[in-house]
Amino acid sequence: MVIGSEDIETTKMIVQEFSSDLIRFYYGQDLIGNEIGAATKNVMGIVAGMLDGLNYSSLKGSLMARGTREISRLVSAMGGNDLTIYGLSHLGNYEATLFSAHSHNRKFGQGLVEGEKFEKLAEGVSTVKAIRELSSQYGVELPICNAIVWECENMLLSEAWEKYQSDKRIEGYSLLTLKMYGFQCDLLKRYFGDIRMGAITTDSLKQYLGEAAEHVRFIRSLFKWTHEEGLILKKPAAKLKEPKLGMRIPKFLTKHEIEHLREGCHTSMENALFEFFYSTGCRIGEVAKLNRRDINFTGNSVIVHGKGDKEIEVYFNIRCAIWLKRYLDERDDDDPCLFATERKPIRRMSIDTLRYIVKRISNRAGIKKTIHPHQLRHSYATHMIDKGAPLEVIQSLLGHEKSETTRIYAHLSGKLRHDFYSKYF
C-alpha cells in the first residue's frame, strides 16, 4: 500500500500499526510522486494487456523499466521526486498490475487489441486522459500513453459502425431504425471519409450538423457507444443538442371520415385490415410482423412487438373481430402471417403493401387528402381522448415511453377542450 504525507511521524505510526506479512507499505513525503505513480500503474497495466494480446508478453519487463522512466520524468517536471516512481516499481506496485491475471486494466488492454469487450471498470482509461493533459501542460513526452490513445482511437468509422450495429441489434433496435442509422452513417462517411474515430472533433461534428441537424440523435448514440466501449477516449458528441423544432401536430381523421373509409372497403381483407389499424392503434411495422396465432379472439387482444422489441398487449373491438374471423375463414393458404398478399404466390404483406391497401381504400372513399396508416393511429388516440380516456391508459396502449408523446393528443381534441370549458366556465 502507498501512503504519502508531509507529517512523516504520523505516517510511520500508521505503517507500524497496520504492517503485516501480507501488507507492505511504501511511504514518504512526496505527495506528487505517490499520487502520479499510483495512478499511472493503471495505464501501464493497459499496455501490459495489449502486449499480452499481441503475444509479446516477454516485453513486459522492459515495459516496467521504460514506463517507470517515462513517468518519473513527468513527476520531476511537476516538482516531485523522480525516485518515488522507482521505489513504487521496486515495491511491486507496478509488477502486481502488469503481471496479474486478475488486473482489470491488463484485461482491458488485452481485449482492446483482440477486439473483445471488457465489461468491468478499467481505471487506466480515465487516467491516461489526465496524464496526457499533464504531459502537454508540463512539456513532457509520454510515448507509452500516446500508444494507448492511438490504439483506442485508431478504429475507422466503418469498423465502428459494424460493431455498433451488431451491439444495437442484440439490444433490440428495430431493423428500420438500424437501416435509417446506416443511411445516416453513409452520409457521415461521405462528409468525413472513412476517418479514424479519434480524429473526429466536436467542432467538426458541429460543422457537419449545420447541414444535417436531424442526424444528431444517431451521432450522439454512436459516439457515446464508442466511448463506453473504450474505442475513443474523448466524447466529442456529448455537448451536441438536438435542434429545437416546433411541436408537430399529428393529423387525425374525423368520425365522419372514418365512416367514409369504412364505405371504401370492398373486401373482407380490406375491412379487417382497416378495422385492425383503427381499433388497435398499432404501428404499421407492428402489424406487418403479426401472425394468425398471435390473435386472441377470446379476449379480443393481441401481443405486438413495439419499438425496441418491447411487448405490448393491445385490444380490438367486436367489429374488428367479426371482419378478422371472416377474412381468415375465407383464406385457403397455409401461410402463418395475419395479412397475406392478394395475388399468388401468397406471402406476408410488406409495409409498402399495407400502405398501398390503405391508400386504395381512401381513394375509393373520395377523401380529398392523403391518408396513411399512421393517421389511423393518431385518430385512435384522439377519439379515445374525446371519450374521456385517461392519458396514462392511452400511453400504455400506444407503447409510448414518455408521457409528453401522448400528451400531444390532448391538444388535438377540440371536443375535450369544449367540454372542460362548459364544465368550468
N, C-alpha and C positions, 0 to 999 in steps of 0.2 A: 504494500500500500504506500501511497505517496502523501506526504504532509509538507506543506510549505507555510512558514510563519516567521514574522520578524522577531517574535518572542521565543527565542531558542530554548530557554529553560522550561517553559510550559510545554513546548514540543517534545523535549526529552522526557518529561514526566509522562506524557500520553503514550509515547513509544514504549517506555518501560512497563506501563500498566497493561498494555494490550499485546505486546510481542509474545509470540509462542513459536513452537516448532513449525506450525502451519502458516503463521502470518509474519511476514518480514516487512519492515518499513524502510522507505528511503525518505529522508527528511533534510531540510535545510532552510535557509532564509531567502533563497532565490525564487520568489513568487512567480516571476515571469517565466523562468526556465521550467519550473514544475508544471505550471498551467499549460504552456505550449507543448512541452514534452509529453505530458499525459494525454493531451488531446490528439496529437499527431500520430501517436501509435496506432490510432484507428485508421488513419489514412494509409499508413504503411501496411496495415492488415489487409486493406482492399487490394493494394498492389501485390501482396503476397498471394492472395487468392487468384489474381489474374495470372501470375506466374504458374500456379498450380493448374489452372485451366488450360494454359498453353503448353503444359508438360515441361516447364522449366523450373521445377521445384528446387533443383540444385543451386539455383541462383539466389535463393532467399537469404543465405548467409551474407552474400555480397550486398543484397538489398539492405540488410540490417546495418551494415557498415556505412554504405553510401547514404542511406536515409538518415542515420544519426548525424553524419557530417552536414547534410543539407539543412536539417532543422536547427542544428547548433549555430549555423551562420545567421539564421533568422533571429534566434534568441539573442545572439550577440548584438545584432543591429538594433534590437529593441531595448537594449540596455541590461539584458540579463547575463547570466554566466553560462558560456557555451559548454563548460564541463558538466553542467547539470544533465544535459542530454546523454552524455556518455555514461554518467552514473546510472541513469534510468535504464539504459540499454544493458549495462553490466548486471544490474539487479535482476533482469529477466522480464521487466515490464514489457519491453518490445518483443522479446522472444516468445512470451506467452501468447501474444496476439498473432504473430507471424506464423507460428507453427502449430497452433491449437486447432484440432479438428472441429471444435465447437464455437470458434470465434465467428460472430455474425458478420463482421467486416470481411474476414477472409472468405466466408461462404458467398457473400455478396459479390466480391471481386471475381471469384471463380464462375459464378453464374453469369456475370456480365459478359465474359468472353465466350462462354459456352452457349449463350442465348437462353439460359434458364432463368425463370423468375424466382427471386428470393423474397419471401413474404414478410420476414421479420425486420425490425429496426436495425439499420447499419449506421452508427453514429458518424462514421468517416465521410459519408456523403455530404452531410451538412458541414462537417469540419473542413473539408477541402475547399469549400467556397469561402469560408472565413480566412483560411490560411492564404488563399490566392489574393484576397484583398490586402492582407498584411504584407504579402510579397510585393505587391505593387506599391503600397504605401512606403515601405522601407527600402525599396530598390534591391531586393534580394531574389536572384533567380532560383526557382524551385522546379527543376525538370521532372522530378518524380510526380509531384502534384499535378503538373501540367499534363503528364501522360494519362492520368486518371480522367481528367477533364476531356482530353482528346478522345479517349476510348468511349467515354459516356456519351459524348456529343457527336460522334463520328457517323452515326446511323443516318442513312439517306431518308428523305421524305417518303419515297416509295416503299422502303423497307418498314418504316414506322407505320405506314398506312396498313400494310399487310398484317402486321402484328396487332394493330389497334382493332381492325375489323374482326379478326379472329376472336379476340377477347370479348368484344361487344356482342358478337353473335352468341357466345356462351352465356353472356349476361342477360340475353333475351331481347336485344334490339331487333325490331322488325326488319324484314328484308327491304321494305320500302324506305325505311329510314337510312339503312346502310347504302342502298342504291343512291339516294339523294346525297348522302355524305360522300360517296365515291365520286359522284359528279363534281361536287364542290372541291374535293381533293385534286381532281384532274385540273380544275381551273387554278388552284393554288400552285400546282407544279408548272402550269403554263406560264404563270407570272414569275415565280422564283427560279424555275428549273428544278431538276432533281437534286436539290441542295441538301447539305448536312443540316440536321435539325438544330444543332447547336449554333449554326451561323445565322439563324433567323432571330431578329431582334423585335422588341416591342414597337419601335419606330417603323420598321419595315412592314410589320403587320398592320399598323395604323394606316400606312400609305395604301396598302392593298385593300383594306376595308373601306377606304374612301371611294373605291369603285364597286365594292361588293359587300356593303354593310350587312346584308341579310345572311351572310355566311359566318357571322361572329359566333353563333352558338356552336357550330361544328369546330371552329378553330379553338375555342376555349376548351372544348371537350378533348380534342386531340392533344393539345399541349399540356393540359392537366394530366392526362393519362401518361404521356411520355415522361413527365417529371416524376410522377408517382412510381413509374417503373424504373427510375434511375437512369433513363436514357438521355436526359438533359439535366443540368444542374440548376439552371435558372427557370423562371416561369414567365416567359415573355407575353403570354396572353392573360395573365392574372388580372391586370387592370383594365382590360378591354371591356367595354359595356355595350349592351345591346342598344340599338338606336330606339329612341322614343317614337313610337308610332301612334297615330290616332286610334281610338278604340273602333275596331271594325264591328259593325252591327251585322250579325248573321241574318241572311234573308230567309224568311219563312213564308209559308203559304197560308192563306185564309181557309176557314172551314168550307167556304163555297168552292174554292179552287181544289181542295181535296176531293169534294164530291164530283167535280168535273173530271178529275183524273180517274176516279173510280169508273165513270162512264166511258173513259177511253180504254179501259181494259177489256179485251175481246176474248181472251182465253183463260182457262183455269190457271195456267202458269203465270200470266201477267197479273191476274188478280192476287194470286198467292204471293208473288214477289212484291207487288206494290204494298199489300197489307202488311207483309212482314217488315219491310223497311219502315213503314209509318208507325206500326203499333209497338215495335221494339226499340226504335231509335238507334239501331245498330249502324256502325260504320260499314262502308262498302267492303273494305278488306276483311272485316269480321264475317260478313255474310258469305263472301266468296270461299271461305275455308270450312264452312259448315257441312256436315254430313247428315243423312237421314236419321241415323241412330242418335244424333245429338238432341233431337226434338223429343220433349217430354209432353205428350198430349194429355196426360193425366192432370198435370199441374199447369198446362199451357206455358211452359217455360223452356229455356234453352241456355246452356253454358257456352258463352263465346270467349274467345281469347283476344283481349284488347291490346292496347299499347303495352310494350314490354312483356308480352305474353302473359299478361295478368288475366286471370279467370274472373268473369263477371256473369252472374245469373240475371237474365232479362226475361221479360214476360210478353206474351202476345194475347190479343183479345179473341173472343169467340168467332167473330167474323173472319179473322186471320186463320184460326184453327180449321174452320169449315173449308176454306179455299185451299189450305195446305193439304188436308186429307184428300180432297177431291183431286188435286194436282198429282199427288203421289200415287193415288189409286189408278189414275189414268196412264201412268208411265209403265212401259213394258221393258225397260232396260234394267240391268243389274248394277249400274254404277252407284257407288255409295254416296255420291255428292247430293246435297239438298236441291240445288238448282242445276239442271243439266241443259246443254245446248239443244236447240230445236231440231237441228239437222244432224244427220249421221256423218261421221262416226260420233256417237254420243260421248260427251266428256263434260267435265266440270266447267261451268260458266266462268269465264275470266272476269276480271274487274271491268275491262273495256266492254265486254258483252253485257254485263249488268247495267252499265251506264247507257248503252245503246237501247236496251229494253225500256228503261225509264224515259228516255228521250222519245222513243216511238209512242209510248203511251201519252206523253204530254203533247206531242204533235197532233194526235187524234183528238185530244180534249180541246184543242183550239185555244190553249192559254198563250197569250202573246208575250211570253218571256221565257228565258232559258230555264229549264228545270233539270236539276241534277240530284242524285240520291242523297247527298248530304243536306239538301234543303228539307228533305223529309225528316231527318234527324232534328234539325232546328225547329221544324213545325211541331214535332212530337213534344219537345221540351216546352215550347211556348204555349201550346194548348194545354199541357198539364198544369202550368203555372196559372193559366186563365181559370182553371177549375179549382185552384186553391192548394195544389200540391206543395208541400214544404221543399225549399231549395235543397236541403241536405238529402232528401229522398231522391230528387232528380239527379243530384250529383252522383249518388251511388249507382243509379240505374244507367247513367251515361258513362260511368267509369272515369270521371274527372278526378284528378289528384288534388287540384286546387279549387277551393270554393269560388274564387274570383272568376274562374272559367265558366261556372254555372250561373253566377250572379248576373251575367250579361243578359240572360234571357228575361230577367225581371224587368230590365229596361225596355224590352220589346213589347211587353204586354200592356197595351192601351186599356184593355178591359180591367186588368188588375188595378191600374192606377186610378181609373174612373171609380171603381168600387170603393177603394180606400178614400177617395175624395168625398164620395157621397156619404161614407160612414163617419168621417171625422169633421166635415165642414157643414 
